[in-house]
Every structure is written in C-alpha cells, then in structure tokens.
C-alpha cells in the first residue's frame, strides 16, 4: 500500500467547528495527521486514515487537494476495528 503523506491540512470554520462535536481539537488532528499508521480510499474518493495523537487514536476523513495537502472533512475517536489496525502496525 502506498503511504499518504500529509504536510498540510486545510482548515475552515466548518471543519473546525465540526470536530468539536466529536471532542477533538485542531492540535490533536494535526498531530495525528503527522502520525498516520493506516489509510484506505473510500468509494467517494476520500480517505479514511488512522493516526495517534499522544495516547488517543483518531480516525480522520480527508480529501486530497494537492500532493501533500488535504482538506479535513471530520475527525473522531477511532472505532475498535480501526484501533486494531493501528495496534497491528505498531507491533
């Protein structure tokens, strides 16, 4: 699998406010984006990616804008199945 590299996340009022509903901060997302352990492309062309921000494991839904620039659609705590993928890659 080709690894995605996120250098820049694009932020606007909508996604900044939206992640607050999931009790996630901009800083946590930025850290998780630099620590992506797994990702998969979704049917509609977005990516579901998992990364670690400290002890917290987040799932990010992102849309590619340029080679290493992505727009964050949402971020939330990873589900059990998603956390398992990350644990398997860390071993």
Backbone as XML, in Angstrom:
<?xml version="1.0"?>
<chain id="A" units="angstrom">
  <residue number="1" name="UNK">
    <atom name="N" x="0.843" y="-1.174" z="0.000"/>
    <atom name="CA" x="0.000" y="0.000" z="0.000"/>
    <atom name="C" x="0.888" y="1.238" z="0.000"/>
  </residue>
  <residue number="2" name="UNK">
    <atom name="N" x="0.562" y="2.181" z="-0.851"/>
    <atom name="CA" x="1.268" y="3.451" z="-0.870"/>
    <atom name="C" x="0.849" y="4.270" z="0.340"/>
  </residue>
  <residue number="3" name="UNK">
    <atom name="N" x="1.829" y="4.826" z="1.021"/>
    <atom name="CA" x="1.515" y="5.631" z="2.200"/>
    <atom name="C" x="1.210" y="7.058" z="1.786"/>
  </residue>
  <residue number="4" name="UNK">
    <atom name="N" x="0.225" y="7.645" z="2.423"/>
    <atom name="CA" x="-0.048" y="9.049" z="2.157"/>
    <atom name="C" x="0.804" y="9.890" z="3.095"/>
  </residue>
  <residue number="5" name="UNK">
    <atom name="N" x="1.203" y="11.036" z="2.614"/>
    <atom name="CA" x="1.995" y="11.954" z="3.421"/>
    <atom name="C" x="1.232" y="13.265" z="3.498"/>
  </residue>
  <residue number="6" name="UNK">
    <atom name="N" x="0.878" y="13.648" z="4.710"/>
    <atom name="CA" x="0.121" y="14.876" z="4.916"/>
    <atom name="C" x="1.075" y="15.935" z="5.457"/>
  </residue>
  <residue number="7" name="UNK">
    <atom name="N" x="1.345" y="16.939" z="4.639"/>
    <atom name="CA" x="2.169" y="18.061" z="5.106"/>
    <atom name="C" x="1.285" y="19.209" z="5.575"/>
  </residue>
  <residue number="8" name="UNK">
    <atom name="N" x="0.140" y="19.372" z="4.888"/>
    <atom name="CA" x="-0.741" y="20.492" z="5.202"/>
    <atom name="C" x="-2.184" y="20.022" z="5.259"/>
  </residue>
  <residue number="9" name="UNK">
    <atom name="N" x="-2.876" y="20.402" z="6.325"/>
    <atom name="CA" x="-4.320" y="20.205" z="6.421"/>
    <atom name="C" x="-4.983" y="21.558" z="6.213"/>
  </residue>
  <residue number="10" name="UNK">
    <atom name="N" x="-6.024" y="21.576" z="5.411"/>
    <atom name="CA" x="-6.762" y="22.812" z="5.168"/>
    <atom name="C" x="-7.899" y="22.922" z="6.179"/>
  </residue>
  <residue number="11" name="UNK">
    <atom name="N" x="-7.972" y="24.079" z="6.797"/>
    <atom name="CA" x="-8.973" y="24.331" z="7.830"/>
    <atom name="C" x="-9.883" y="25.473" z="7.403"/>
  </residue>
  <residue number="12" name="UNK">
    <atom name="N" x="-11.144" y="25.370" z="7.809"/>
    <atom name="CA" x="-12.090" y="26.468" z="7.663"/>
    <atom name="C" x="-13.007" y="26.442" z="8.881"/>
  </residue>
  <residue number="13" name="UNK">
    <atom name="N" x="-13.928" y="27.384" z="8.937"/>
    <atom name="CA" x="-14.822" y="27.457" z="10.099"/>
    <atom name="C" x="-15.644" y="26.184" z="10.258"/>
  </residue>
  <residue number="14" name="UNK">
    <atom name="N" x="-16.089" y="25.615" z="9.117"/>
    <atom name="CA" x="-16.956" y="24.447" z="9.196"/>
    <atom name="C" x="-16.253" y="23.262" z="9.843"/>
  </residue>
  <residue number="15" name="UNK">
    <atom name="N" x="-15.082" y="22.857" z="9.335"/>
    <atom name="CA" x="-14.460" y="21.654" z="9.897"/>
    <atom name="C" x="-13.912" y="21.895" z="11.300"/>
  </residue>
  <residue number="16" name="UNK">
    <atom name="N" x="-13.499" y="23.122" z="11.583"/>
    <atom name="CA" x="-13.029" y="23.442" z="12.933"/>
    <atom name="C" x="-14.163" y="23.271" z="13.947"/>
  </residue>
  <residue number="17" name="UNK">
    <atom name="N" x="-15.335" y="23.760" z="13.596"/>
    <atom name="CA" x="-16.489" y="23.617" z="14.489"/>
    <atom name="C" x="-16.989" y="22.174" z="14.529"/>
  </residue>
  <residue number="18" name="UNK">
    <atom name="N" x="-16.951" y="21.500" z="13.388"/>
    <atom name="CA" x="-17.471" y="20.133" z="13.312"/>
    <atom name="C" x="-16.702" y="19.173" z="14.218"/>
  </residue>
  <residue number="19" name="UNK">
    <atom name="N" x="-15.378" y="19.257" z="14.246"/>
    <atom name="CA" x="-14.615" y="18.313" z="15.069"/>
    <atom name="C" x="-14.851" y="18.534" z="16.557"/>
  </residue>
  <residue number="20" name="UNK">
    <atom name="N" x="-15.282" y="19.743" z="16.925"/>
    <atom name="CA" x="-15.607" y="19.999" z="18.336"/>
    <atom name="C" x="-16.764" y="19.112" z="18.796"/>
  </residue>
  <residue number="21" name="UNK">
    <atom name="N" x="-17.665" y="18.767" z="17.884"/>
    <atom name="CA" x="-18.791" y="17.884" z="18.217"/>
    <atom name="C" x="-18.307" y="16.492" z="18.611"/>
  </residue>
  <residue number="22" name="UNK">
    <atom name="N" x="-17.110" y="16.135" z="18.146"/>
    <atom name="CA" x="-16.513" y="14.835" z="18.471"/>
    <atom name="C" x="-15.473" y="14.963" z="19.588"/>
  </residue>
  <residue number="23" name="UNK">
    <atom name="N" x="-15.443" y="16.133" z="20.224"/>
    <atom name="CA" x="-14.485" y="16.410" z="21.308"/>
    <atom name="C" x="-13.035" y="16.221" z="20.862"/>
  </residue>
  <residue number="24" name="UNK">
    <atom name="N" x="-12.744" y="16.680" z="19.660"/>
    <atom name="CA" x="-11.399" y="16.606" z="19.096"/>
    <atom name="C" x="-10.921" y="18.034" z="18.845"/>
  </residue>
  <residue number="25" name="UNK">
    <atom name="N" x="-9.640" y="18.290" z="19.112"/>
    <atom name="CA" x="-9.084" y="19.623" z="18.891"/>
    <atom name="C" x="-8.279" y="19.667" z="17.593"/>
  </residue>
  <residue number="26" name="UNK">
    <atom name="N" x="-8.084" y="20.873" z="17.097"/>
    <atom name="CA" x="-7.268" y="21.076" z="15.899"/>
    <atom name="C" x="-5.861" y="20.536" z="16.132"/>
  </residue>
  <residue number="27" name="UNK">
    <atom name="N" x="-5.299" y="20.805" z="17.294"/>
    <atom name="CA" x="-3.948" y="20.340" z="17.611"/>
    <atom name="C" x="-3.860" y="18.810" z="17.575"/>
  </residue>
  <residue number="28" name="UNK">
    <atom name="N" x="-4.859" y="18.122" z="18.134"/>
    <atom name="CA" x="-4.858" y="16.651" z="18.111"/>
    <atom name="C" x="-4.897" y="16.122" z="16.681"/>
  </residue>
  <residue number="29" name="UNK">
    <atom name="N" x="-5.691" y="16.756" z="15.837"/>
    <atom name="CA" x="-5.788" y="16.327" z="14.440"/>
    <atom name="C" x="-4.463" y="16.549" z="13.722"/>
  </residue>
  <residue number="30" name="UNK">
    <atom name="N" x="-3.842" y="17.699" z="13.945"/>
    <atom name="CA" x="-2.553" y="17.995" z="13.299"/>
    <atom name="C" x="-1.499" y="16.956" z="13.697"/>
  </residue>
  <residue number="31" name="UNK">
    <atom name="N" x="-1.476" y="16.579" z="14.964"/>
    <atom name="CA" x="-0.511" y="15.574" z="15.435"/>
    <atom name="C" x="-0.822" y="14.212" z="14.815"/>
  </residue>
  <residue number="32" name="UNK">
    <atom name="N" x="-2.093" y="13.813" z="14.836"/>
    <atom name="CA" x="-2.482" y="12.518" z="14.261"/>
    <atom name="C" x="-2.168" y="12.464" z="12.766"/>
  </residue>
  <residue number="33" name="UNK">
    <atom name="N" x="-2.346" y="13.577" z="12.070"/>
    <atom name="CA" x="-2.079" y="13.622" z="10.626"/>
    <atom name="C" x="-0.603" y="13.393" z="10.316"/>
  </residue>
  <residue number="34" name="UNK">
    <atom name="N" x="0.259" y="13.747" z="11.228"/>
    <atom name="CA" x="1.701" y="13.519" z="11.038"/>
    <atom name="C" x="2.094" y="12.090" z="11.417"/>
  </residue>
  <residue number="35" name="UNK">
    <atom name="N" x="1.180" y="11.363" z="12.059"/>
    <atom name="CA" x="1.450" y="10.003" z="12.536"/>
    <atom name="C" x="0.470" y="8.987" z="11.950"/>
  </residue>
  <residue number="36" name="UNK">
    <atom name="N" x="0.162" y="9.106" z="10.671"/>
    <atom name="CA" x="-0.782" y="8.191" z="10.028"/>
    <atom name="C" x="-0.179" y="6.788" z="9.972"/>
  </residue>
  <residue number="37" name="UNK">
    <atom name="N" x="-0.908" y="5.814" z="10.524"/>
    <atom name="CA" x="-0.449" y="4.419" z="10.525"/>
    <atom name="C" x="-1.103" y="3.592" z="9.427"/>
  </residue>
  <residue number="38" name="UNK">
    <atom name="N" x="-2.315" y="3.949" z="9.053"/>
    <atom name="CA" x="-3.036" y="3.209" z="8.020"/>
    <atom name="C" x="-4.012" y="4.151" z="7.330"/>
  </residue>
  <residue number="39" name="UNK">
    <atom name="N" x="-4.402" y="3.792" z="6.127"/>
    <atom name="CA" x="-5.423" y="4.547" z="5.410"/>
    <atom name="C" x="-6.049" y="3.666" z="4.338"/>
  </residue>
  <residue number="40" name="UNK">
    <atom name="N" x="-7.228" y="4.058" z="3.921"/>
    <atom name="CA" x="-7.868" y="3.397" z="2.782"/>
    <atom name="C" x="-8.697" y="4.431" z="2.041"/>
  </residue>
  <residue number="41" name="UNK">
    <atom name="N" x="-8.784" y="4.242" z="0.747"/>
    <atom name="CA" x="-9.571" y="5.146" z="-0.079"/>
    <atom name="C" x="-11.026" y="4.701" z="-0.024"/>
  </residue>
  <residue number="42" name="UNK">
    <atom name="N" x="-11.926" y="5.643" z="0.157"/>
    <atom name="CA" x="-13.347" y="5.318" z="0.229"/>
    <atom name="C" x="-13.962" y="5.366" z="-1.169"/>
  </residue>
  <residue number="43" name="UNK">
    <atom name="N" x="-15.193" y="4.933" z="-1.265"/>
    <atom name="CA" x="-15.882" y="4.876" z="-2.555"/>
    <atom name="C" x="-16.014" y="6.249" z="-3.211"/>
  </residue>
  <residue number="44" name="UNK">
    <atom name="N" x="-16.153" y="7.284" z="-2.396"/>
    <atom name="CA" x="-16.365" y="8.620" z="-2.960"/>
    <atom name="C" x="-15.071" y="9.424" z="-3.104"/>
  </residue>
  <residue number="45" name="UNK">
    <atom name="N" x="-13.927" y="8.750" z="-3.058"/>
    <atom name="CA" x="-12.662" y="9.419" z="-3.324"/>
    <atom name="C" x="-11.982" y="10.068" z="-2.139"/>
  </residue>
  <residue number="46" name="UNK">
    <atom name="N" x="-12.602" y="9.983" z="-0.984"/>
    <atom name="CA" x="-11.964" y="10.498" z="0.227"/>
    <atom name="C" x="-11.094" y="9.396" z="0.814"/>
  </residue>
  <residue number="47" name="UNK">
    <atom name="N" x="-10.365" y="9.744" z="1.857"/>
    <atom name="CA" x="-9.550" y="8.760" z="2.564"/>
    <atom name="C" x="-10.002" y="8.669" z="4.012"/>
  </residue>
  <residue number="48" name="UNK">
    <atom name="N" x="-10.031" y="7.462" z="4.530"/>
    <atom name="CA" x="-10.196" y="7.212" z="5.956"/>
    <atom name="C" x="-8.809" y="6.840" z="6.444"/>
  </residue>
  <residue number="49" name="UNK">
    <atom name="N" x="-8.295" y="7.594" z="7.403"/>
    <atom name="CA" x="-6.930" y="7.369" z="7.880"/>
    <atom name="C" x="-6.921" y="7.336" z="9.399"/>
  </residue>
  <residue number="50" name="UNK">
    <atom name="N" x="-6.017" y="6.540" z="9.948"/>
    <atom name="CA" x="-5.889" y="6.434" z="11.398"/>
    <atom name="C" x="-4.520" y="6.883" z="11.848"/>
  </residue>
  <residue number="51" name="UNK">
    <atom name="N" x="-4.516" y="7.679" z="12.911"/>
    <atom name="CA" x="-3.252" y="8.160" z="13.453"/>
    <atom name="C" x="-3.344" y="8.381" z="14.942"/>
  </residue>
  <residue number="52" name="UNK">
    <atom name="N" x="-2.190" y="8.492" z="15.554"/>
    <atom name="CA" x="-2.110" y="8.639" z="17.001"/>
    <atom name="C" x="-1.756" y="10.079" z="17.367"/>
  </residue>
  <residue number="53" name="UNK">
    <atom name="N" x="-2.463" y="10.586" z="18.372"/>
    <atom name="CA" x="-2.162" y="11.887" z="18.961"/>
    <atom name="C" x="-1.976" y="11.635" z="20.447"/>
  </residue>
  <residue number="54" name="UNK">
    <atom name="N" x="-0.730" y="11.443" z="20.850"/>
    <atom name="CA" x="-0.467" y="11.040" z="22.230"/>
    <atom name="C" x="-1.026" y="9.646" z="22.442"/>
  </residue>
  <residue number="55" name="UNK">
    <atom name="N" x="-1.842" y="9.481" z="23.469"/>
    <atom name="CA" x="-2.461" y="8.174" z="23.738"/>
    <atom name="C" x="-3.764" y="7.988" z="22.967"/>
  </residue>
  <residue number="56" name="UNK">
    <atom name="N" x="-4.249" y="9.044" z="22.374"/>
    <atom name="CA" x="-5.529" y="9.000" z="21.677"/>
    <atom name="C" x="-5.331" y="8.564" z="20.222"/>
  </residue>
  <residue number="57" name="UNK">
    <atom name="N" x="-6.210" y="7.687" z="19.759"/>
    <atom name="CA" x="-6.165" y="7.224" z="18.373"/>
    <atom name="C" x="-7.371" y="7.822" z="17.650"/>
  </residue>
  <residue number="58" name="UNK">
    <atom name="N" x="-7.083" y="8.546" z="16.570"/>
    <atom name="CA" x="-8.134" y="9.236" z="15.833"/>
    <atom name="C" x="-8.301" y="8.666" z="14.438"/>
  </residue>
  <residue number="59" name="UNK">
    <atom name="N" x="-9.531" y="8.722" z="13.960"/>
    <atom name="CA" x="-9.831" y="8.425" z="12.567"/>
    <atom name="C" x="-10.116" y="9.750" z="11.884"/>
  </residue>
  <residue number="60" name="UNK">
    <atom name="N" x="-9.457" y="9.971" z="10.766"/>
    <atom name="CA" x="-9.614" y="11.209" z="10.006"/>
    <atom name="C" x="-10.250" y="10.888" z="8.661"/>
  </residue>
  <residue number="61" name="UNK">
    <atom name="N" x="-11.215" y="11.691" z="8.264"/>
    <atom name="CA" x="-11.756" y="11.621" z="6.915"/>
    <atom name="C" x="-11.190" y="12.845" z="6.206"/>
  </residue>
  <residue number="62" name="UNK">
    <atom name="N" x="-10.423" y="12.591" z="5.144"/>
    <atom name="CA" x="-9.740" y="13.677" z="4.454"/>
    <atom name="C" x="-9.955" y="13.567" z="2.949"/>
  </residue>
  <residue number="63" name="UNK">
    <atom name="N" x="-9.872" y="14.705" z="2.278"/>
    <atom name="CA" x="-9.983" y="14.749" z="0.818"/>
    <atom name="C" x="-8.714" y="15.387" z="0.271"/>
  </residue>
  <residue number="64" name="UNK">
    <atom name="N" x="-8.083" y="14.718" z="-0.662"/>
    <atom name="CA" x="-6.832" y="15.216" z="-1.234"/>
    <atom name="C" x="-7.095" y="16.422" z="-2.129"/>
  </residue>
  <residue number="65" name="UNK">
    <atom name="N" x="-6.311" y="17.483" z="-1.908"/>
    <atom name="CA" x="-6.404" y="18.691" z="-2.727"/>
    <atom name="C" x="-5.190" y="18.824" z="-3.634"/>
  </residue>
  <residue number="66" name="UNK">
    <atom name="N" x="-4.025" y="18.578" z="-3.081"/>
    <atom name="CA" x="-2.774" y="18.573" z="-3.830"/>
    <atom name="C" x="-1.965" y="17.389" z="-3.325"/>
  </residue>
  <residue number="67" name="UNK">
    <atom name="N" x="-0.760" y="17.240" z="-3.811"/>
    <atom name="CA" x="0.041" y="16.054" z="-3.492"/>
    <atom name="C" x="0.124" y="15.752" z="-1.994"/>
  </residue>
  <residue number="68" name="UNK">
    <atom name="N" x="0.456" y="16.728" z="-1.179"/>
    <atom name="CA" x="0.572" y="16.505" z="0.271"/>
    <atom name="C" x="-0.354" y="17.425" z="1.068"/>
  </residue>
  <residue number="69" name="UNK">
    <atom name="N" x="-1.355" y="17.983" z="0.405"/>
    <atom name="CA" x="-2.316" y="18.879" z="1.046"/>
    <atom name="C" x="-3.691" y="18.224" z="1.029"/>
  </residue>
  <residue number="70" name="UNK">
    <atom name="N" x="-4.320" y="18.190" z="2.191"/>
    <atom name="CA" x="-5.620" y="17.541" z="2.337"/>
    <atom name="C" x="-6.582" y="18.452" z="3.085"/>
  </residue>
  <residue number="71" name="UNK">
    <atom name="N" x="-7.859" y="18.341" z="2.736"/>
    <atom name="CA" x="-8.922" y="19.036" z="3.456"/>
    <atom name="C" x="-9.505" y="18.052" z="4.466"/>
  </residue>
  <residue number="72" name="UNK">
    <atom name="N" x="-9.568" y="18.466" z="5.720"/>
    <atom name="CA" x="-10.144" y="17.609" z="6.754"/>
    <atom name="C" x="-11.661" y="17.715" z="6.711"/>
  </residue>
  <residue number="73" name="UNK">
    <atom name="N" x="-12.324" y="16.595" z="6.486"/>
    <atom name="CA" x="-13.786" y="16.558" z="6.500"/>
    <atom name="C" x="-14.265" y="16.396" z="7.934"/>
  </residue>
  <residue number="74" name="UNK">
    <atom name="N" x="-13.695" y="15.422" z="8.649"/>
    <atom name="CA" x="-14.027" y="15.228" z="10.058"/>
    <atom name="C" x="-12.949" y="14.389" z="10.729"/>
  </residue>
  <residue number="75" name="UNK">
    <atom name="N" x="-12.994" y="14.388" z="12.044"/>
    <atom name="CA" x="-12.089" y="13.567" z="12.851"/>
    <atom name="C" x="-12.861" y="13.116" z="14.081"/>
  </residue>
  <residue number="76" name="UNK">
    <atom name="N" x="-12.594" y="11.888" z="14.498"/>
    <atom name="CA" x="-13.285" y="11.322" z="15.664"/>
    <atom name="C" x="-12.393" y="10.263" z="16.286"/>
  </residue>
  <residue number="77" name="UNK">
    <atom name="N" x="-12.791" y="9.805" z="17.481"/>
    <atom name="CA" x="-12.077" y="8.691" z="18.093"/>
    <atom name="C" x="-12.251" y="7.461" z="17.210"/>
  </residue>
  <residue number="78" name="UNK">
    <atom name="N" x="-11.182" y="6.705" z="17.060"/>
    <atom name="CA" x="-11.221" y="5.506" z="16.225"/>
    <atom name="C" x="-12.106" y="4.441" z="16.869"/>
  </residue>
  <residue number="79" name="UNK">
    <atom name="N" x="-12.800" y="3.703" z="16.022"/>
    <atom name="CA" x="-13.595" y="2.575" z="16.493"/>
    <atom name="C" x="-12.667" y="1.402" z="16.786"/>
  </residue>
  <residue number="80" name="UNK">
    <atom name="N" x="-13.194" y="0.395" z="17.469"/>
    <atom name="CA" x="-12.381" y="-0.751" z="17.887"/>
    <atom name="C" x="-11.649" y="-1.397" z="16.707"/>
  </residue>
  <residue number="81" name="UNK">
    <atom name="N" x="-12.345" y="-1.615" z="15.611"/>
    <atom name="CA" x="-11.751" y="-2.238" z="14.424"/>
    <atom name="C" x="-10.605" y="-1.376" z="13.877"/>
  </residue>
  <residue number="82" name="UNK">
    <atom name="N" x="-10.790" y="-0.062" z="13.902"/>
    <atom name="CA" x="-9.768" y="0.859" z="13.405"/>
    <atom name="C" x="-8.560" y="0.903" z="14.340"/>
  </residue>
  <residue number="83" name="UNK">
    <atom name="N" x="-8.807" y="0.859" z="15.631"/>
    <atom name="CA" x="-7.700" y="0.835" z="16.603"/>
    <atom name="C" x="-6.871" y="-0.428" z="16.427"/>
  </residue>
  <residue number="84" name="UNK">
    <atom name="N" x="-7.544" y="-1.545" z="16.136"/>
    <atom name="CA" x="-6.844" y="-2.816" z="15.946"/>
    <atom name="C" x="-5.854" y="-2.724" z="14.784"/>
  </residue>
  <residue number="85" name="UNK">
    <atom name="N" x="-6.247" y="-2.064" z="13.695"/>
    <atom name="CA" x="-5.337" y="-1.880" z="12.556"/>
    <atom name="C" x="-4.069" y="-1.155" z="12.991"/>
  </residue>
  <residue number="86" name="UNK">
    <atom name="N" x="-4.242" y="-0.130" z="13.803"/>
    <atom name="CA" x="-3.092" y="0.646" z="14.264"/>
    <atom name="C" x="-2.207" y="-0.197" z="15.165"/>
  </residue>
  <residue number="87" name="UNK">
    <atom name="N" x="-2.803" y="-0.933" z="16.096"/>
    <atom name="CA" x="-2.020" y="-1.783" z="17.003"/>
    <atom name="C" x="-1.214" y="-2.821" z="16.226"/>
  </residue>
  <residue number="88" name="UNK">
    <atom name="N" x="-1.822" y="-3.413" z="15.189"/>
    <atom name="CA" x="-1.133" y="-4.430" z="14.386"/>
    <atom name="C" x="0.086" y="-3.848" z="13.675"/>
  </residue>
  <residue number="89" name="UNK">
    <atom name="N" x="0.000" y="-2.615" z="13.246"/>
    <atom name="CA" x="1.112" y="-1.987" z="12.539"/>
    <atom name="C" x="2.221" y="-1.534" z="13.491"/>
  </residue>
  <residue number="90" name="UNK">
    <atom name="N" x="1.876" y="-1.325" z="14.749"/>
    <atom name="CA" x="2.873" y="-0.869" z="15.724"/>
    <atom name="C" x="3.727" y="-2.005" z="16.271"/>
  </residue>
  <residue number="91" name="UNK">
    <atom name="N" x="3.243" y="-3.237" z="16.152"/>
    <atom name="CA" x="3.973" y="-4.385" z="16.718"/>
    <atom name="C" x="5.181" y="-4.741" z="15.911"/>
  </residue>
</chain>
